Each structure stands twice: as C-alpha cells, then as structure tokens.
C-alpha cells in the first residue's frame, strides 16, 4: 500500500474505525471534515486511488462527478450556507483525489477570500467536534443524502 492519507482514511472506513464517515456511494465515501472551523465542512473521497480526473475510466469518472454534485447539494441543504465552495485537491500524503465542500457564510474569515487564509487556525484543536456535534453533523448530511438518492 502507498503512503496515502486518503487511502488510510478509506481503510479506517472499511474497518469501521473512521468516526467522520457518513456514507459510501458507488464511487466514493462521504465524510465530515475532522476540523469544523467552517461549520459543515465535508469531503467526498474517491474510491479509486487516482490523482487526476482524466486518469479515471470515463464511465467511473462521469459517475464520480455526478455523485460529487449530489454530495455537494446535500451539504448545501444540510448546512444552509450563503455560498458553497468546492475544491478537488490532493497534495503531500493526500495526493489521492478528494473533494472538499466548504459551506461559506458571510464573515467566516477575517476578509473575503478562500478558507486557506486561515492557515493553521483551520486545523486548530479547538475546532475538532465533540462526539454529540459530530453525530449531529453526520445525521444532517445523511438525512439530505437520503432525500437525494
């Protein structure tokens, strides 16, 4: 197995040891973000270890993009942002494709712009959700996925 943080997280899901796991879809896994500086921050992890969309077989790629859009819509309805930001990222140990969904609200960053301006604050320990909050976030997102799927 490669040294991949996303593959590691997927293995945790398969072993029922990922507390952030919401639901498996055909092409990926829906999870709540570890840190909730941006409330409702969620991810969609591709089931295939690939770094680029064009490396996926076309039928799988199209299904992955469709499911990503469904997850995005569910995040939007679950967390009611002013604007939903999407990013397909991969760097370092997380080179494996994964979508980030940031439910943005007016004033959630010191100045308008990307969440990355928050730097280390985005991943500060104080923004790790407590168990009850995490369960509520997962429940809200799963309920919206149920409506859409």
C-alpha positions as CSV (number, residue, x, y, z in Angstrom):
1,X,0.0,0.0,0.0
2,X,1.2,3.5,-0.8
3,X,1.8,6.2,1.8
4,X,-1.5,7.9,1.2
5,X,-3.5,9.7,3.8
6,X,-6.8,9.3,1.9
7,X,-6.2,5.5,1.3
8,X,-5.5,5.3,5.1
9,X,-8.8,7.1,5.9
10,X,-10.7,4.7,3.5
11,X,-9.1,1.7,5.3
12,X,-10.4,3.1,8.5
13,X,-13.9,3.3,7.0
14,X,-13.6,-0.3,5.8
15,X,-12.6,-1.3,9.3
16,X,-15.5,0.7,10.9
17,X,-12.9,2.9,12.7
18,X,-13.5,6.3,11.0
19,X,-15.7,8.4,13.3
20,X,-16.2,11.0,10.5
21,X,-17.7,8.5,8.0
22,X,-21.2,9.4,6.8
23,X,-22.0,7.1,3.8
24,X,-20.5,5.1,1.0
25,X,-21.6,5.8,-2.5
26,X,-20.7,3.9,-5.7
27,X,-17.6,5.9,-6.4
28,X,-16.6,7.4,-3.1
29,X,-17.0,8.0,0.6
30,X,-18.8,10.9,2.2
31,X,-17.1,12.2,5.4
32,X,-17.4,15.1,7.7
33,X,-14.2,17.1,8.0
34,X,-12.1,16.5,11.0
35,X,-12.0,20.2,12.0
36,X,-15.1,22.3,11.9
37,X,-13.7,25.9,11.8
38,X,-16.1,26.2,8.8
39,X,-19.3,24.5,10.1
40,X,-20.4,21.7,7.9
41,X,-17.1,21.2,6.2
42,X,-17.3,17.9,4.4
43,X,-15.4,15.7,1.9
44,X,-16.0,13.1,-0.8
45,X,-13.1,10.6,-1.1
46,X,-12.7,8.8,-4.4
47,X,-12.8,5.0,-4.1
48,X,-10.0,4.7,-6.7
49,X,-6.5,5.9,-5.9
50,X,-6.0,8.4,-8.7
51,X,-4.5,11.8,-8.8
52,X,-6.4,13.3,-11.7
53,X,-9.9,13.1,-13.1
54,X,-8.6,12.2,-16.6
55,X,-6.8,9.2,-15.1
56,X,-10.2,7.6,-14.3
57,X,-12.0,5.4,-16.8
58,X,-14.7,7.6,-18.4
59,X,-17.7,5.8,-17.1
60,X,-16.4,5.8,-13.5
61,X,-15.3,9.4,-13.9
62,X,-18.7,10.5,-15.0
63,X,-20.4,8.7,-12.1
64,X,-17.9,10.2,-9.7
65,X,-18.6,13.7,-10.9
66,X,-22.4,13.0,-10.7
67,X,-22.1,11.7,-7.1
68,X,-19.9,14.7,-6.2
69,X,-22.6,17.0,-7.3
70,X,-25.2,15.1,-5.3
71,X,-23.0,15.3,-2.2
72,X,-22.5,19.0,-2.8
73,X,-26.2,19.5,-3.0
74,X,-26.7,17.5,0.3
75,X,-24.0,19.6,2.0
76,X,-25.7,22.8,0.8
77,X,-29.2,21.7,2.1
78,X,-27.8,20.3,5.4
79,X,-25.8,23.3,6.4
80,X,-27.5,26.2,4.6
81,X,-24.5,28.3,3.6
82,X,-24.6,31.7,1.9
83,X,-22.3,30.0,-0.7
84,X,-20.9,26.5,-1.1
85,X,-17.2,26.3,-2.2
86,X,-15.9,23.1,-3.9
87,X,-12.3,22.1,-4.4
88,X,-10.8,18.9,-5.8
89,X,-7.5,18.7,-4.0
90,X,-4.6,16.4,-3.4
91,X,-1.1,17.2,-2.0
92,X,1.5,15.6,0.1
93,X,0.2,12.4,1.7
94,X,-3.3,13.2,0.3
95,X,-2.4,13.2,-3.4
96,X,-5.4,10.8,-3.9
97,X,-8.3,12.9,-5.3
98,X,-10.8,14.1,-2.8
99,X,-13.4,16.9,-3.0
100,X,-13.7,19.5,-0.2
101,X,-17.0,21.2,0.4
102,X,-16.9,24.4,2.5
103,X,-20.3,25.9,3.5
104,X,-19.3,29.5,3.5
105,X,-21.0,32.3,5.4
106,X,-20.6,36.0,5.4
107,X,-17.9,36.9,8.0
108,X,-16.5,33.3,8.4
109,X,-13.0,34.6,7.5
110,X,-11.3,37.8,8.6
111,X,-11.6,39.1,5.0
112,X,-13.4,37.8,1.9
113,X,-11.5,35.1,0.1
114,X,-10.5,31.4,0.4
115,X,-10.6,29.5,3.7
116,X,-6.9,28.8,3.3
117,X,-6.2,32.3,4.5
118,X,-7.0,31.0,8.0
119,X,-3.8,28.9,7.9
120,X,-3.3,26.8,11.0
121,X,-6.5,28.1,12.5
122,X,-8.4,25.9,10.0
123,X,-7.0,22.8,11.7
124,X,-6.8,24.0,15.3
125,X,-7.6,21.5,18.0
126,X,-10.4,23.8,19.3
127,X,-12.4,23.1,16.1
128,X,-12.4,19.3,16.5
129,X,-16.1,18.5,17.0
130,X,-17.2,16.8,20.2
131,X,-19.0,13.5,19.8
132,X,-22.5,15.0,20.0
133,X,-21.7,17.7,17.5
134,X,-20.1,15.2,15.1
135,X,-23.1,12.9,15.3
136,X,-25.5,15.8,14.6
137,X,-23.4,16.9,11.5
138,X,-23.3,13.4,10.2
139,X,-27.1,12.9,10.8
140,X,-27.9,16.2,9.0
141,X,-25.8,15.3,6.0
142,X,-27.0,11.7,5.8
143,X,-30.7,12.9,6.0
144,X,-30.1,15.2,3.0
145,X,-28.4,12.4,1.1
146,X,-31.4,10.1,1.8
147,X,-33.6,12.7,0.1
148,X,-31.5,12.9,-3.0
149,X,-30.6,9.3,-3.5
